[in-house]
């Protein structure tokens, strides 16, 4: 299972996320489509990511400038540049996923809160 997330660093809100069985460009593009549907005007937005293949693709680099967003990338191999997301994924895995015997996409989706609700 793969989780693509857009996080607002101003207020630490998860703006949009997409869960999928493949870690590909489509997963990332669908996540941004959800985020842009919520916030129509993203002119001047700075979108930070690591150097994953999805974020270095031509499709990604074409999509963001079209909506007026700027691309920012971590230094190659330096997880500290993306510490906020690294921390988010670490907490999600250790507190929300690893303690449970998750076997498929439906069970994974049931463990990830929707709209700020909590999961017991």
C-alpha positions as a Python dict, from the first residue, in 0.01 Angstrom:
ca = {
    (1, 'X'): (0, 0, 0),
    (2, 'X'): (120, 350, -81),
    (3, 'X'): (2, 678, 66),
    (4, 'X'): (51, 1011, -107),
    (5, 'X'): (-8, 1315, 115),
    (6, 'X'): (-26, 1691, 73),
    (7, 'X'): (42, 1866, 404),
    (8, 'X'): (9, 2238, 478),
    (9, 'X'): (316, 2331, 683),
    (10, 'X'): (149, 2651, 806),
    (11, 'X'): (-105, 2466, 1022),
    (12, 'X'): (9, 2101, 983),
    (13, 'X'): (-322, 2011, 817),
    (14, 'X'): (-338, 1716, 582),
    (15, 'X'): (-497, 1889, 284),
    (16, 'X'): (-541, 1579, 71),
    (17, 'X'): (-431, 1219, 53),
    (18, 'X'): (-465, 925, -181),
    (19, 'X'): (-408, 561, -97),
    (20, 'X'): (-319, 314, -370),
    (21, 'X'): (-165, -18, -452),
    (22, 'X'): (101, 134, -680),
    (23, 'X'): (357, 403, -608),
    (24, 'X'): (335, 588, -937),
    (25, 'X'): (279, 929, -1096),
    (26, 'X'): (-96, 876, -1107),
    (27, 'X'): (-113, 839, -729),
    (28, 'X'): (65, 1172, -678),
    (29, 'X'): (-136, 1351, -949),
    (30, 'X'): (-466, 1229, -799),
    (31, 'X'): (-357, 1358, -458),
    (32, 'X'): (-283, 1703, -599),
    (33, 'X'): (-611, 1702, -791),
    (34, 'X'): (-790, 1653, -457),
    (35, 'X'): (-585, 1928, -294),
    (36, 'X'): (-646, 2173, -578),
    (37, 'X'): (-1019, 2096, -574),
    (38, 'X'): (-1027, 2219, -212),
    (39, 'X'): (-812, 2526, -271),
    (40, 'X'): (-888, 2671, -613),
    (41, 'X'): (-625, 2946, -622),
    (42, 'X'): (-280, 2808, -544),
    (43, 'X'): (-86, 3087, -713),
    (44, 'X'): (246, 3130, -534),
    (45, 'X'): (211, 2806, -338),
    (46, 'X'): (545, 2638, -273),
    (47, 'X'): (523, 2259, -300),
    (48, 'X'): (811, 2080, -131),
    (49, 'X'): (901, 1717, -195),
    (50, 'X'): (1188, 1474, -194),
    (51, 'X'): (1356, 1343, -510),
    (52, 'X'): (1125, 1045, -560),
    (53, 'X'): (1074, 955, -925),
    (54, 'X'): (716, 1086, -916),
    (55, 'X'): (837, 1433, -814),
    (56, 'X'): (1111, 1449, -1076),
    (57, 'X'): (882, 1337, -1360),
    (58, 'X'): (795, 1565, -1650),
    (59, 'X'): (425, 1528, -1571),
    (60, 'X'): (472, 1660, -1217),
    (61, 'X'): (701, 1942, -1329),
    (62, 'X'): (445, 2044, -1593),
    (63, 'X'): (142, 2024, -1362),
    (64, 'X'): (248, 2255, -1078),
    (65, 'X'): (355, 2562, -1280),
    (66, 'X'): (28, 2538, -1478),
    (67, 'X'): (-166, 2612, -1157),
    (68, 'X'): (81, 2878, -1042),
    (69, 'X'): (263, 2667, -782),
    (70, 'X'): (640, 2660, -736),
    (71, 'X'): (845, 2344, -699),
    (72, 'X'): (1086, 2298, -409),
    (73, 'X'): (1290, 1982, -359),
    (74, 'X'): (1503, 1840, -82),
    (75, 'X'): (1870, 1791, -134),
    (76, 'X'): (1929, 1445, -272),
    (77, 'X'): (1954, 1184, 5),
    (78, 'X'): (1887, 1431, 288),
    (79, 'X'): (1575, 1329, 481),
    (80, 'X'): (1618, 1623, 719),
    (81, 'X'): (1505, 1860, 444),
    (82, 'X'): (1167, 1689, 445),
    (83, 'X'): (1150, 1629, 821),
    (84, 'X'): (786, 1728, 861),
    (85, 'X'): (664, 1457, 622),
    (86, 'X'): (917, 1201, 748),
    (87, 'X'): (782, 1258, 1099),
    (88, 'X'): (421, 1234, 981),
    (89, 'X'): (479, 900, 808),
    (90, 'X'): (677, 766, 1105),
    (91, 'X'): (396, 844, 1348),
    (92, 'X'): (129, 711, 1113),
    (93, 'X'): (311, 381, 1072),
    (94, 'X'): (413, 323, 1433),
    (95, 'X'): (89, 440, 1595),
    (96, 'X'): (-178, 381, 1334),
    (97, 'X'): (-70, 88, 1121),
    (98, 'X'): (203, -139, 1262),
    (99, 'X'): (14, -238, 1581),
    (100, 'X'): (-263, -390, 1367),
    (101, 'X'): (-268, -699, 1147),
    (102, 'X'): (-355, -523, 822),
    (103, 'X'): (-393, -751, 522),
    (104, 'X'): (-542, -547, 238),
    (105, 'X'): (-636, -206, 100),
    (106, 'X'): (-978, -198, 269),
    (107, 'X'): (-828, -265, 613),
    (108, 'X'): (-560, -3, 549),
    (109, 'X'): (-824, 252, 451),
    (110, 'X'): (-1019, 177, 769),
    (111, 'X'): (-712, 266, 979),
    (112, 'X'): (-653, 605, 814),
    (113, 'X'): (-884, 873, 956),
    (114, 'X'): (-1105, 1072, 722),
    (115, 'X'): (-1174, 1443, 773),
    (116, 'X'): (-986, 1465, 1101),
    (117, 'X'): (-1183, 1190, 1274),
    (118, 'X'): (-996, 949, 1497),
    (119, 'X'): (-970, 574, 1467),
    (120, 'X'): (-974, 352, 1776),
}
